[in-house]
Amino acid sequence: MDDDRDDDREDAELDGIPGDEDDAGGLRPGTQIEVRITDLGSHGDGIGSYEGRPVFVSHALPGDLVAATVETVERDRIRARWLELVEPGPVRVEPACPHFGPCGGCALQHMALHDYRGWKRGLVAGILARNGFEDAKLAPMLPAEPRERRRTSWKLRATARKAVVGYMEAGSRHVVDVEHCLLLVPELDRLIPQLRAFMSGPDGYPHPTHFRDAHAEATEGGVDLVLTLSQAPDAEGLQALARFAETAGLARISWRPEPDPVPEPQRGGRGRHQKGRQRSPARGGPRAGNAPAILAEPEVVVRRQAPVVHRGGVALEPPPAGFAQATASGEEALVSFVAGVFGHVIEEGGTIGDFFAGSGTFALALAHRGARVIAAEVEGPALDALSRAAAAAGLSDRVTVEPRDLMRWPPSARDLAILDAAVFDPPRAGARALTEQLAASGVPLIAAVSCNPVTFVRDAKILAAAGYRLVRVMPVDQFLWSRHVELAAEFRLDPALAAARGGTGRQAPRDDPHAPPRGRGAAKTDRGPKQRGMR
């Protein structure tokens, strides 16, 4: 299915705009119109009305009167380009960052913070109500604050004379050079001018045109930096990278080549543990609309000290460029929510399945509190890091890791029946295949974490149809001044409702619940002892 069409469907779902409309009559691209903005769309575009049709204008805010030029006339909306602010609305403020506008990193810095937060929580409330979940308790949103983003990705461009470190311009391939970023923790913000000097300075990297992008994460041991290069560094380049790590005080520096396009899937292929150091795009892949790519595993150049982070009270050394929640406060809120959902299961030492587990954001926290956890994840380096952290903390008897491609080969309902509870935190595409099996398993308690409200409600409907009640939802903002909003949700199985809807109730587990994982998508592993593994 076309990714742009998927994006449009998601936008319409979040904006609450019907997908079937009559054509736009005589309105054509290039027409200049004047529009009073009354609402804000899911992408942060202002929404007004012209001749009874919704008009989307970028950078416009509710209350603004703007002059705009029609760019496209679509079946369900008109998109227009901002020309002039005729009259400012009451929520408009002066943006704090001089790069706002051209820089695509922020979309709503010109909106009063109170109104911005209300809009973002309203996105979640609206999509829940439109999909039959208006009875779920909606908690206050955890807000994001400036200078707390602990990971970022920069676009890099350099010649022998000039270097650019920044973010893509919205709707363009142009990179906006930034001196500082108000979103980032100080450790990452300080790295911007250091990286720029290294890219093109006289004592810097010998091949400046090789730079493509950088992934940086602030850890307790220092910044963990991964550079994407168009060509492998030679001996001189490796020495320069090592010097930069020392000069900039980095914990670890790694490099990886530019990604290759994703090959067409082969029938019968297993998608796991193929030859070569390549990372699957299944978790945290490119946003819809961009060409997907396979990312090579980074190669460590220098590890000056351990880039340690703590997950749920357990020390962990994550793999280079591994997935992490964007802010420490966001991670803490999500972990606290999930642990609260599973309170009595944890107290009784029950078994919890953690799906799309990454390097253990939830698995380590739950095991540290007393639960037994089966952690399933497609990324081998993430599972290795999780296993090492569990062993170092004395939790190997409580944590089982299971390498599995959950998008294609989720555990069956019968396999899942050994669980007392389950949590899943998928990428933006959601977890349809897994959710279908969870719905049929009868696992009594499910916590869902999502970075996409549209795919969340799709999966929630699957659970609701099987007799699960959506009890409460907590919106979480980890991406300040952007359109992205995350959420955590609690589902409880209602046996009477499940029976009324034709559910079979709790599935009988397999005869040997202690058997190690096997079957499609699960490879042999010696990462630790197995207990109550899924097949």
Backbone hydrogen bonds, N-H to C=O, Kabsch-Sander energy under -0.5 kcal/mol:
donor,donor_aa,acceptor,acceptor_aa,energy
6,D,2,D,-1.8
7,D,3,D,-2.4
8,D,4,D,-2.3
9,R,5,R,-2.3
10,E,6,D,-2.4
11,D,7,D,-2.6
12,A,8,D,-2.5
13,E,9,R,-2.2
14,L,10,E,-2.6
15,D,11,D,-2.7
16,G,12,A,-1.2
17,I,12,A,-1.8
21,E,19,G,-0.6
27,L,24,A,-1.8
30,G,70,V,-3.3
31,T,28,R,-1.8
33,I,68,A,-2.9
35,V,66,V,-2.8
37,I,35,V,-0.6
37,I,64,D,-3.1
38,T,47,I,-2.7
39,D,47,I,-1.8
41,G,45,D,-3.7
44,G,41,G,-1.7
46,G,57,V,-2.4
47,I,39,D,-2.9
48,G,55,V,-2.5
49,S,36,R,-0.5
50,Y,53,R,-2.5
53,R,50,Y,-1.5
55,V,48,G,-2.0
56,F,78,I,-3.3
57,V,46,G,-2.5
57,V,55,V,-0.5
58,S,80,A,-0.9
60,A,57,V,-1.4
63,G,37,I,-3.0
64,D,61,L,-2.3
65,L,87,E,-2.7
66,V,35,V,-2.7
66,V,64,D,-0.5
67,A,84,E,-2.8
68,A,33,I,-2.8
69,T,81,R,-2.4
70,V,31,T,-3.0
71,E,79,R,-3.0
72,T,79,R,-1.7
74,E,72,T,-0.6
74,E,77,R,-2.6
78,I,54,P,-2.0
79,R,72,T,-2.4
80,A,56,F,-3.0
81,R,69,T,-3.2
83,L,67,A,-2.7
84,E,67,A,-1.9
86,V,65,L,-2.0
86,V,84,E,-0.9
87,E,65,L,-2.0
91,V,62,P,-0.7
92,R,89,G,-1.0
93,V,110,H,-2.6
100,F,97,C,-1.4
101,G,103,C,-0.6
103,C,99,H,-2.2
104,G,168,M,-1.7
106,C,103,C,-0.6
107,A,481,W,-3.3
108,L,481,W,-2.0
111,M,108,L,-1.5
112,A,91,V,-2.7
116,Y,112,A,-2.7
117,R,113,L,-2.5
118,G,114,H,-1.9
119,W,115,D,-2.4
120,K,116,Y,-2.2
121,R,117,R,-2.3
122,G,118,G,-2.0
123,L,119,W,-1.4
124,V,120,K,-1.0
125,A,121,R,-2.4
126,G,122,G,-2.8
127,I,123,L,-1.9
128,L,124,V,-2.0
129,A,125,A,-2.2
130,R,126,G,-2.4
131,N,127,I,-0.7
131,N,128,L,-0.7
132,G,129,A,-1.3
133,F,128,L,-2.9
136,A,133,F,-1.5
137,K,471,V,-2.4
139,A,137,K,-0.7
139,A,473,V,-3.0
142,L,475,P,-2.3
147,R,182,L,-2.0
148,E,145,E,-0.7
148,E,183,L,-1.1
149,R,183,L,-2.6
150,R,148,E,-0.6
150,R,326,A,-2.7
151,R,326,A,-0.6
152,T,216,A,-2.3
154,W,214,A,-2.4
155,K,166,G,-3.0
156,L,212,R,-2.6
157,R,164,V,-2.0
159,T,162,K,-3.0
164,V,157,R,-3.5
166,G,155,K,-2.1
167,Y,176,V,-1.3
169,E,174,H,-3.1
170,A,102,P,-0.9
172,S,169,E,-1.9
176,V,167,Y,-3.1
176,V,174,H,-0.5
177,D,175,V,-0.6
178,V,165,V,-2.4
184,L,181,C,-0.9
185,V,149,R,-2.2
188,L,185,V,-0.9
189,D,185,V,-2.2
190,R,186,P,-2.6
191,L,187,E,-0.6
192,I,188,L,-0.7
192,I,189,D,-1.0
194,Q,190,R,-0.9
195,L,191,L,-3.0
196,R,192,I,-2.2
197,A,193,P,-2.1
198,F,194,Q,-2.0
199,M,195,L,-2.0
200,S,196,R,-1.1
201,G,197,A,-2.2
204,G,201,G,-1.7
205,Y,198,F,-2.8
210,H,207,H,-2.0
211,F,208,P,-1.3
212,R,228,T,-2.2
213,D,228,T,-1.0
214,A,154,W,-2.4
215,H,226,V,-2.8
216,A,152,T,-2.6
217,E,224,D,-1.8
218,A,150,R,-3.1
219,T,217,E,-0.6
219,T,222,G,-1.6
220,E,308,V,-2.7
222,G,219,T,-1.1
224,D,217,E,-2.9
225,L,223,V,-0.6
225,L,252,R,-2.6
226,V,215,H,-2.6
227,L,254,S,-2.4
228,T,213,D,-3.1
229,L,227,L,-0.6
229,L,256,R,-2.3
230,S,210,H,-2.5
238,L,234,D,-2.7
239,Q,235,A,-2.1
240,A,236,E,-2.0
241,L,237,G,-2.4
242,A,238,L,-2.2
243,R,239,Q,-2.2
244,F,240,A,-2.4
245,A,241,L,-2.1
246,E,242,A,-1.7
247,T,243,R,-2.9
248,A,244,F,-3.0
249,G,245,A,-0.6
250,L,245,A,-2.1
251,A,223,V,-2.0
252,R,223,V,-1.4
253,I,302,V,-2.4
254,S,225,L,-2.3
255,W,299,E,-2.0
256,R,227,L,-2.1
258,E,229,L,-0.9
260,D,294,I,-1.4
262,V,292,P,-1.0
269,G,266,Q,-2.1
278,Q,276,G,-1.5
279,R,295,L,-4.6
283,R,280,S,-0.5
285,G,281,P,-0.5
290,N,287,R,-2.0
294,I,260,D,-3.0
295,L,279,R,-1.1
295,L,293,A,-0.6
297,E,277,R,-1.8
299,E,255,W,-3.1
300,V,298,P,-0.6
301,V,253,I,-2.8
302,V,253,I,-1.6
304,R,251,A,-1.4
304,R,302,V,-0.5
305,Q,251,A,-1.7
308,V,306,A,-1.9
309,V,316,L,-2.7
311,R,309,V,-0.5
311,R,314,V,-3.0
312,G,310,H,-0.6
314,V,311,R,-1.2
316,L,309,V,-2.9
322,G,319,P,-1.9
328,A,148,E,-0.5
331,E,327,T,-2.1
332,E,328,A,-2.4
333,A,329,S,-2.2
334,L,330,G,-2.3
335,V,331,E,-2.7
336,S,332,E,-2.3
337,F,333,A,-2.2
338,V,334,L,-2.5
339,A,335,V,-2.8
340,G,336,S,-2.0
341,V,337,F,-2.0
342,F,338,V,-1.8
343,G,340,G,-1.1
346,I,342,F,-2.7
347,E,343,G,-2.2
348,E,344,H,-1.7
349,G,346,I,-1.6
350,G,345,V,-3.0
352,I,372,R,-3.1
353,G,421,A,-2.3
354,D,352,I,-0.5
354,D,374,I,-3.0
355,F,353,G,-0.6
355,F,423,V,-3.0
356,F,376,A,-1.3
357,A,376,A,-2.3
360,G,357,A,-2.1
361,T,357,A,-0.7
364,L,360,G,-1.7
365,A,360,G,-0.6
366,L,362,F,-2.8
367,A,363,A,-2.5
368,H,364,L,-2.5
369,R,365,A,-1.2
370,G,366,L,-0.6
370,G,367,A,-1.0
371,A,366,L,-2.3
372,R,350,G,-2.9
373,V,398,R,-3.5
374,I,352,I,-2.3
375,A,373,V,-0.6
375,A,400,T,-3.4
376,A,354,D,-2.8
376,A,374,I,-0.6
377,E,402,E,-1.6
380,G,378,V,-0.7
383,L,379,E,-1.9
384,D,380,G,-2.5
385,A,381,P,-2.2
386,L,382,A,-2.3
387,S,383,L,-2.7
388,R,384,D,-2.4
389,A,385,A,-2.3
390,A,386,L,-2.6
391,A,387,S,-2.4
392,A,388,R,-2.5
393,A,389,A,-1.7
394,G,391,A,-1.3
395,L,390,A,-3.6
396,S,390,A,-0.5
398,R,395,L,-2.0
399,V,395,L,-1.1
400,T,373,V,-2.8
402,E,375,A,-3.1
404,R,377,E,-1.6
406,L,404,R,-1.2
408,R,405,D,-0.6
409,W,405,D,-3.2
416,L,412,S,-2.3
417,A,413,A,-0.9
418,I,415,D,-1.1
419,L,416,L,-2.1
420,D,351,T,-3.0
421,A,351,T,-1.1
422,A,445,L,-1.8
423,V,353,G,-2.8
424,F,447,A,-1.7
425,D,355,F,-1.8
430,G,427,P,-2.3
435,T,431,A,-3.1
436,E,432,R,-2.3
437,Q,433,A,-1.3
438,L,434,L,-2.7
439,A,435,T,-2.8
440,A,436,E,-1.2
441,S,437,Q,-1.0
441,S,438,L,-0.7
442,G,438,L,-1.0
443,V,438,L,-0.6
446,I,491,F,-2.4
447,A,422,A,-2.7
448,A,489,A,-2.2
449,V,424,F,-2.8
450,S,487,L,-2.7
456,F,452,N,-2.0
457,V,453,P,-2.1
458,R,454,V,-1.5
459,D,455,T,-2.2
460,A,456,F,-2.9
461,K,457,V,-2.0
462,I,458,R,-1.0
463,L,459,D,-1.7
464,A,460,A,-2.8
465,A,461,K,-2.2
466,A,462,I,-0.7
466,A,463,L,-0.9
467,G,464,A,-1.6
468,Y,463,L,-2.1
469,R,492,R,-3.0
471,V,469,R,-0.9
471,V,490,E,-2.7
472,R,490,E,-0.8
473,V,137,K,-2.8
474,M,488,A,-3.0
476,V,486,E,-3.1
477,D,142,L,-2.6
478,Q,476,V,-0.7
482,S,479,F,-1.6
486,E,476,V,-2.7
487,L,450,S,-2.3
488,A,474,M,-1.7
489,A,448,A,-2.7
490,E,472,R,-2.2
491,F,446,I,-3.1
492,R,469,R,-2.0
493,L,444,P,-2.3
494,D,467,G,-2.8
498,A,494,D,-2.9
499,A,495,P,-2.4
500,A,496,A,-2.2
501,R,497,L,-1.5
502,G,499,A,-1.4
503,G,498,A,-3.4
507,Q,441,S,-2.8
515,A,512,D,-1.7
522,A,519,G,-1.9
523,A,403,P,-0.5
523,A,521,G,-0.5
